[in-house]
Amino acid sequence: MSTTTAAPVLIIGGSGIVGAQAAQTLRKLHPDLPIAIGGRDLAKAELVARSLGSAEAVAIDLDRADLGQPGGKAFSAIVLFVKDETLNSLKYAQAHRLPYLSVSSGVFEVGPEMAHYIHKPNSSAILMASTWLAGSATFPALQAARDFSRIDDITIAAVLDEQDMGGPAAFADFERLTQSAPNPLALKSGKWRWVTGENATRQFTDIDGMKVEASAYAPLDVLSLGVTTGAHSIRFDMAYGQSASRRRGEAFSTEIVIEISGQLKTGEETTARLDIVHPQGQAPLTALHVALAVERLLGLAGGEKVAPGLYFPDGLMEPDYVVARMQEFGAVLRRTDAENHLWVSGEKRHIARA
């Protein structure tokens, strides 16, 4: 679907590695959609804008309430790829009644964003997309969870290759969320707990069958999945180092391992495992999910333009649509159960997992 809109989508941080890919993905999905690449370095933003076509570059000053924009300047939505400590970008969106999407907040940082929504609930559609790679774990997990009548436990382990960090903004987010944050949040036996001490690490089996140590981490997936699935326990861990593909001598990839334990609707007790790999790393998946969120906010796909409110990505988009797009854009998904049966299109096949 391709729809024109008079005002451009403003992507703040759009000249960075992931922001630029998000702009390119949005352009692929909607060739006629105007886009504004915003950043502190106007020359760098102009390079990205020229590569897109139907795009412009704007200088952004997050220390100013008007973001450094002249009076009368109009946008159709604001997408934030950097950490805005002032939240002037959110306040600007609310003042102009624009949809707003952010990807850089940890669980411990959502309070200020929620406070702005609570005080002006009818101003903007605020999409809190600070899930892992903007939804790359949440949507496949939700799709797999539909086969269960009861979910006891969801564990997610993400592998971030040290060569796949992205640009300076991504590294700053990583440092802040892993070093400056308080203890990660997890759901354990129906109770929300901060993970501390020796419980903050665990081993999981990666996509090649190797045991890998990971550390507890708390993107917004923990909150969203913990509520939507009714799981008794949910935990997210991240391993930062070498991806399985690079260990094999190939280029880095991004890898996610999701395990769901409980009772299937057929009555069978099992643990379903879902391996997700993108051979080009984390940026393509993050870019895709942001682009899908923007098209949904603007009503370009999946329904009418989203009304003012506070949302997680899975509250706006259907898992089947998103997972299909993930596969279309290069992600490889493989699901097995505890008996190493392979699941294809929601049906169990008696094929042993390699």
C-alpha positions as a Python dict, from the first residue, in 0.01 Angstrom:
ca = {
    (1, 'M'): (0, 0, 0),
    (2, 'S'): (131, 346, -84),
    (3, 'T'): (-34, 657, 52),
    (4, 'T'): (75, 1018, 38),
    (5, 'T'): (57, 1254, 334),
    (6, 'A'): (125, 1625, 320),
    (7, 'A'): (363, 1644, 617),
    (8, 'P'): (673, 1425, 657),
    (9, 'V'): (747, 1168, 924),
    (10, 'L'): (1028, 1313, 1134),
    (11, 'I'): (1292, 1053, 1222),
    (12, 'I'): (1516, 1199, 1493),
    (13, 'G'): (1845, 1014, 1471),
    (14, 'G'): (1758, 917, 1115),
    (15, 'S'): (2115, 964, 996),
    (16, 'G'): (2244, 694, 1233),
    (17, 'I'): (2296, 335, 1125),
    (18, 'V'): (1961, 195, 1242),
    (19, 'G'): (1766, 518, 1191),
    (20, 'A'): (1880, 536, 828),
    (21, 'Q'): (1779, 174, 772),
    (22, 'A'): (1439, 247, 925),
    (23, 'A'): (1396, 536, 682),
    (24, 'Q'): (1496, 312, 392),
    (25, 'T'): (1255, 41, 503),
    (26, 'L'): (974, 292, 539),
    (27, 'R'): (1053, 420, 190),
    (28, 'K'): (1038, 64, 54),
    (29, 'L'): (700, 5, 216),
    (30, 'H'): (558, 346, 120),
    (31, 'P'): (741, 502, -179),
    (32, 'D'): (539, 826, -169),
    (33, 'L'): (557, 894, 204),
    (34, 'P'): (744, 1220, 283),
    (35, 'I'): (1024, 1171, 535),
    (36, 'A'): (1234, 1420, 730),
    (37, 'I'): (1574, 1303, 852),
    (38, 'G'): (1649, 1487, 1175),
    (39, 'G'): (1982, 1513, 1351),
    (40, 'R'): (2239, 1742, 1508),
    (41, 'D'): (2464, 1711, 1200),
    (42, 'L'): (2265, 1859, 912),
    (43, 'A'): (2517, 1759, 648),
    (44, 'K'): (2499, 1395, 756),
    (45, 'A'): (2119, 1409, 757),
    (46, 'E'): (2121, 1557, 407),
    (47, 'L'): (2322, 1261, 275),
    (48, 'V'): (2059, 1017, 401),
    (49, 'A'): (1772, 1234, 276),
    (50, 'R'): (1918, 1253, -74),
    (51, 'S'): (1953, 875, -88),
    (52, 'L'): (1584, 830, -6),
    (53, 'G'): (1409, 1069, -242),
    (54, 'S'): (1093, 1255, -130),
    (55, 'A'): (1287, 1337, 185),
    (56, 'E'): (1436, 1641, 354),
    (57, 'A'): (1696, 1702, 624),
    (58, 'V'): (1630, 1909, 935),
    (59, 'A'): (1860, 2017, 1216),
    (60, 'I'): (1726, 1906, 1555),
    (61, 'D'): (1802, 2064, 1892),
    (62, 'L'): (1654, 1850, 2169),
    (63, 'D'): (1733, 2118, 2427),
    (64, 'R'): (1468, 2344, 2271),
    (65, 'A'): (1094, 2304, 2316),
    (66, 'D'): (1043, 2369, 1944),
    (67, 'L'): (1323, 2122, 1854),
    (68, 'G'): (1484, 2408, 1664),
    (69, 'Q'): (1208, 2411, 1402),
    (70, 'P'): (1067, 2731, 1252),
    (71, 'G'): (710, 2832, 1323),
    (72, 'G'): (463, 2668, 1089),
    (73, 'K'): (683, 2364, 1027),
    (74, 'A'): (461, 2054, 1016),
    (75, 'F'): (523, 1682, 1062),
    (76, 'S'): (289, 1383, 1052),
    (77, 'A'): (466, 1174, 1320),
    (78, 'I'): (783, 1173, 1531),
    (79, 'V'): (1013, 872, 1560),
    (80, 'L'): (1293, 890, 1817),
    (81, 'F'): (1611, 683, 1776),
    (82, 'V'): (1815, 860, 2044),
    (83, 'K'): (1768, 908, 2415),
    (84, 'D'): (1593, 1240, 2474),
    (85, 'E'): (1663, 1328, 2837),
    (86, 'T'): (1450, 1643, 2810),
    (87, 'L'): (1154, 1462, 2648),
    (88, 'N'): (1111, 1777, 2439),
    (89, 'S'): (1042, 1549, 2143),
    (90, 'L'): (745, 1396, 2325),
    (91, 'K'): (621, 1734, 2444),
    (92, 'Y'): (647, 1867, 2088),
    (93, 'A'): (446, 1571, 1960),
    (94, 'Q'): (178, 1627, 2222),
    (95, 'A'): (161, 2000, 2152),
    (96, 'H'): (106, 1929, 1782),
    (97, 'R'): (-111, 1617, 1838),
    (98, 'L'): (134, 1392, 1651),
    (99, 'P'): (188, 1017, 1687),
    (100, 'Y'): (511, 950, 1875),
    (101, 'L'): (736, 643, 1884),
    (102, 'S'): (1045, 586, 2099),
    (103, 'V'): (1285, 291, 2111),
    (104, 'S'): (1547, 381, 2374),
    (105, 'S'): (1382, 360, 2717),
    (106, 'G'): (1440, 85, 2970),
    (107, 'V'): (1175, -46, 3209),
    (108, 'F'): (1315, 180, 3483),
    (109, 'E'): (1283, 490, 3259),
    (110, 'V'): (920, 478, 3144),
    (111, 'G'): (785, 687, 3432),
    (112, 'P'): (841, 1030, 3273),
    (113, 'E'): (686, 922, 2943),
    (114, 'M'): (384, 781, 3124),
    (115, 'A'): (351, 1100, 3329),
    (116, 'H'): (331, 1309, 3012),
    (117, 'Y'): (60, 1081, 2878),
    (118, 'I'): (-137, 1086, 3204),
    (119, 'H'): (-143, 1466, 3206),
    (120, 'K'): (-239, 1495, 2838),
    (121, 'P'): (-411, 1165, 2751),
    (122, 'N'): (-595, 1301, 2449),
    (123, 'S'): (-305, 1467, 2270),
    (124, 'S'): (-101, 1195, 2097),
    (125, 'A'): (-73, 826, 2022),
    (126, 'I'): (242, 738, 2217),
    (127, 'L'): (399, 409, 2116),
    (128, 'M'): (653, 275, 2364),
    (129, 'A'): (857, 52, 2132),
    (130, 'S'): (1159, -6, 2356),
    (131, 'T'): (1109, -379, 2327),
    (132, 'W'): (1398, -592, 2200),
    (133, 'L'): (1472, -473, 1845),
    (134, 'A'): (1139, -284, 1857),
    (135, 'G'): (931, -604, 1871),
    (136, 'S'): (1143, -879, 1716),
    (137, 'A'): (1099, -1107, 2019),
    (138, 'T'): (752, -1003, 2133),
    (139, 'F'): (556, -1074, 1815),
    (140, 'P'): (697, -1424, 1748),
    (141, 'A'): (647, -1509, 2116),
    (142, 'L'): (284, -1399, 2100),
    (143, 'Q'): (226, -1599, 1784),
    (144, 'A'): (366, -1915, 1946),
    (145, 'A'): (181, -1848, 2273),
    (146, 'R'): (-157, -1876, 2101),
    (147, 'D'): (-115, -2256, 2093),
    (148, 'F'): (-112, -2271, 2474),
    (149, 'S'): (-406, -2285, 2712),
    (150, 'R'): (-172, -2226, 3007),
    (151, 'I'): (175, -2073, 3009),
    (152, 'D'): (398, -2147, 3303),
    (153, 'D'): (719, -1989, 3185),
    (154, 'I'): (859, -1774, 2904),
    (155, 'T'): (1233, -1725, 2877),
    (156, 'I'): (1395, -1516, 2608),
    (157, 'A'): (1766, -1500, 2536),
    (158, 'A'): (1902, -1252, 2282),
    (159, 'V'): (2253, -1259, 2140),
    (160, 'L'): (2404, -922, 2050),
    (161, 'D'): (2729, -964, 1863),
    (162, 'E'): (2997, -720, 1976),
    (163, 'Q'): (3054, -630, 1610),
    (164, 'D'): (2683, -550, 1567),
    (165, 'M'): (2645, -262, 1809),
    (166, 'G'): (2555, 5, 1554),
    (167, 'G'): (2647, 373, 1598),
    (168, 'P'): (2738, 593, 1896),
    (169, 'A'): (2375, 642, 2002),
    (170, 'A'): (2318, 267, 2015),
    (171, 'F'): (2634, 218, 2220),
    (172, 'A'): (2528, 494, 2461),
    (173, 'D'): (2191, 321, 2506),
    (174, 'F'): (2365, -11, 2566),
    (175, 'E'): (2593, 135, 2832),
    (176, 'R'): (2310, 317, 3005),
    (177, 'L'): (2072, 22, 3007),
    (178, 'T'): (2329, -237, 3117),
    (179, 'Q'): (2561, -41, 3346),
    (180, 'S'): (2364, 248, 3490),
    (181, 'A'): (2029, 77, 3527),
    (182, 'P'): (1902, -75, 3852),
    (183, 'N'): (1850, -452, 3871),
    (184, 'P'): (1653, -607, 3581),
    (185, 'L'): (1285, -685, 3626),
    (186, 'A'): (1140, -1035, 3589),
    (187, 'L'): (815, -1213, 3668),
    (188, 'K'): (865, -1514, 3895),
    (189, 'S'): (575, -1737, 3999),
    (190, 'G'): (330, -1454, 3942),
    (191, 'K'): (531, -1194, 4134),
    (192, 'W'): (736, -911, 3988),
    (193, 'R'): (1091, -925, 4118),
    (194, 'W'): (1419, -739, 4063),
    (195, 'V'): (1682, -995, 3964),
    (196, 'T'): (1996, -972, 4181),
    (197, 'G'): (2314, -1157, 4270),
    (198, 'E'): (2377, -1503, 4134),
    (199, 'N'): (2026, -1511, 3984),
    (200, 'A'): (2126, -1235, 3742),
    (201, 'T'): (2298, -1481, 3507),
    (202, 'R'): (2186, -1805, 3346),
    (203, 'Q'): (2297, -2041, 3074),
    (204, 'F'): (2095, -2114, 2764),
    (205, 'T'): (2149, -2328, 2456),
    (206, 'D'): (2210, -2116, 2149),
    (207, 'I'): (2102, -2190, 1792),
    (208, 'D'): (2405, -2415, 1735),
    (209, 'G'): (2354, -2618, 2053),
    (210, 'M'): (2629, -2441, 2248),
    (211, 'K'): (2587, -2344, 2613),
    (212, 'V'): (2611, -1966, 2646),
    (213, 'E'): (2601, -1750, 2958),
    (214, 'A'): (2367, -1452, 2951),
    (215, 'S'): (2277, -1176, 3193),
    (216, 'A'): (1930, -1068, 3297),
    (217, 'Y'): (1800, -772, 3099),
    (218, 'A'): (1469, -589, 3105),
    (219, 'P'): (1340, -437, 2782),
    (220, 'L'): (969, -362, 2766),
    (221, 'D'): (897, -714, 2634),
    (222, 'V'): (898, -827, 2996),
    (223, 'L'): (609, -596, 3084),
    (224, 'S'): (407, -649, 2769),
    (225, 'L'): (439, -1028, 2747),
    (226, 'G'): (396, -1065, 3120),
    (227, 'V'): (52, -906, 3094),
    (228, 'T'): (-74, -1028, 2755),
    (229, 'T'): (18, -1396, 2788),
    (230, 'G'): (-79, -1452, 3149),
    (231, 'A'): (251, -1636, 3198),
    (232, 'H'): (338, -1724, 3559),
    (233, 'S'): (705, -1644, 3500),
    (234, 'I'): (888, -1446, 3237),
    (235, 'R'): (1252, -1354, 3204),
    (236, 'F'): (1471, -1187, 2941),
    (237, 'D'): (1847, -1234, 2919),
    (238, 'M'): (2111, -1098, 2684),
    (239, 'A'): (2446, -1240, 2580),
    (240, 'Y'): (2688, -982, 2446),
    (241, 'G'): (2985, -1122, 2259),
    (242, 'Q'): (3009, -1356, 1964),
    (243, 'S'): (2709, -1475, 1766),
    (244, 'A'): (2690, -1837, 1654),
    (245, 'S'): (2739, -1744, 1291),
    (246, 'R'): (3060, -1552, 1362),
    (247, 'R'): (3184, -1842, 1574),
    (248, 'R'): (3145, -2053, 1259),
    (249, 'G'): (3363, -1807, 1067),
    (250, 'E'): (3078, -1623, 900),
    (251, 'A'): (2955, -1265, 936),
    (252, 'F'): (2777, -1164, 1258),
    (253, 'S'): (2405, -1227, 1292),
    (254, 'T'): (2142, -1139, 1548),
    (255, 'E'): (1988, -1433, 1733),
    (256, 'I'): (1689, -1471, 1966),
    (257, 'V'): (1591, -1789, 2150),
    (258, 'I'): (1238, -1802, 2295),
    (259, 'E'): (1119, -2092, 2511),
    (260, 'I'): (757, -2125, 2626),
    (261, 'S'): (659, -2395, 2877),
    (262, 'G'): (305, -2492, 2966),
    (263, 'Q'): (0, -2679, 2842),
    (264, 'L'): (-101, -2673, 2478),
    (265, 'K'): (-467, -2638, 2381),
    (266, 'T'): (-448, -3007, 2288),
    (267, 'G'): (-379, -3088, 2654),
    (268, 'E'): (-13, -3178, 2600),
    (269, 'E'): (250, -3045, 2839),
    (270, 'T'): (553, -2920, 2648),
    (271, 'T'): (821, -2659, 2601),
    (272, 'A'): (814, -2488, 2264),
    (273, 'R'): (1136, -2335, 2139),
    (274, 'L'): (1159, -2065, 1876),
    (275, 'D'): (1491, -1969, 1719),
    (276, 'I'): (1502, -1638, 1531),
    (277, 'V'): (1802, -1537, 1323),
    (278, 'H'): (1869, -1248, 1090),
    (279, 'P'): (2196, -1298, 901),
    (280, 'Q'): (2257, -924, 868),
    (281, 'G'): (2237, -842, 1237),
    (282, 'Q'): (2005, -638, 1452),
    (283, 'A'): (1965, -324, 1240),
    (284, 'P'): (1736, -467, 967),
    (285, 'L'): (1492, -609, 1222),
    (286, 'T'): (1483, -292, 1432),
    (287, 'A'): (1436, -83, 1118),
    (288, 'L'): (1153, -305, 994),
    (289, 'H'): (961, -297, 1322),
    (290, 'V'): (987, 81, 1346),
    (291, 'A'): (866, 117, 987),
    (292, 'L'): (572, -117, 1054),
    (293, 'A'): (485, 83, 1365),
    (294, 'V'): (492, 412, 1175),
    (295, 'E'): (265, 283, 900),
    (296, 'R'): (23, 157, 1165),
    (297, 'L'): (26, 485, 1361),
    (298, 'L'): (-52, 680, 1044),
    (299, 'G'): (-323, 438, 930),
    (300, 'L'): (-129, 327, 622),
    (301, 'A'): (-179, -40, 711),
    (302, 'G'): (-379, -244, 961),
    (303, 'G'): (-659, 6, 1023),
    (304, 'E'): (-736, 373, 1067),
    (305, 'K'): (-492, 624, 1210),
    (306, 'V'): (-431, 537, 1574),
    (307, 'A'): (-622, 744, 1829),
    (308, 'P'): (-444, 920, 2117),
    (309, 'G'): (-337, 674, 2384),
    (310, 'L'): (-42, 490, 2537),
    (311, 'Y'): (54, 174, 2351),
    (312, 'F'): (294, -116, 2326),
    (313, 'P'): (360, -240, 1969),
    (314, 'D'): (159, -559, 2020),
    (315, 'G'): (-145, -352, 2114),
    (316, 'L'): (-157, -210, 1761),
    (317, 'M'): (-38, -484, 1526),
    (318, 'E'): (-125, -849, 1468),
    (319, 'P'): (154, -1103, 1529),
    (320, 'D'): (85, -1294, 1206),
    (321, 'Y'): (129, -981, 994),
    (322, 'V'): (447, -874, 1171),
    (323, 'V'): (608, -1220, 1169),
    (324, 'A'): (531, -1258, 799),
    (325, 'R'): (700, -924, 734),
    (326, 'M'): (1000, -1033, 943),
    (327, 'Q'): (1042, -1338, 722),
    (328, 'E'): (988, -1132, 408),
    (329, 'F'): (1272, -903, 520),
    (330, 'G'): (1520, -1182, 584),
    (331, 'A'): (1451, -1326, 930),
    (332, 'V'): (1465, -1705, 966),
    (333, 'L'): (1232, -1861, 1226),
    (334, 'R'): (1242, -2222, 1341),
    (335, 'R'): (1015, -2372, 1607),
    (336, 'T'): (1059, -2703, 1784),
    (337, 'D'): (911, -2867, 2094),
    (338, 'A'): (1058, -3063, 2383),
    (339, 'E'): (1063, -3383, 2174),
    (340, 'N'): (1252, -3204, 1894),
    (341, 'H'): (951, -3206, 1664),
    (342, 'L'): (954, -2928, 1410),
    (343, 'W'): (651, -2699, 1394),
    (344, 'V'): (552, -2566, 1052),
    (345, 'S'): (268, -2315, 1010),
    (346, 'G'): (134, -2395, 1356),
    (347, 'E'): (128, -2773, 1303),
    (348, 'K'): (363, -3026, 1458),
    (349, 'R'): (567, -3230, 1212),
    (350, 'H'): (756, -3540, 1321),
    (351, 'I'): (1093, -3415, 1197),
    (352, 'A'): (1384, -3420, 1438),
    (353, 'R'): (1558, -3091, 1497),
    (354, 'A'): (1911, -3081, 1357),
}
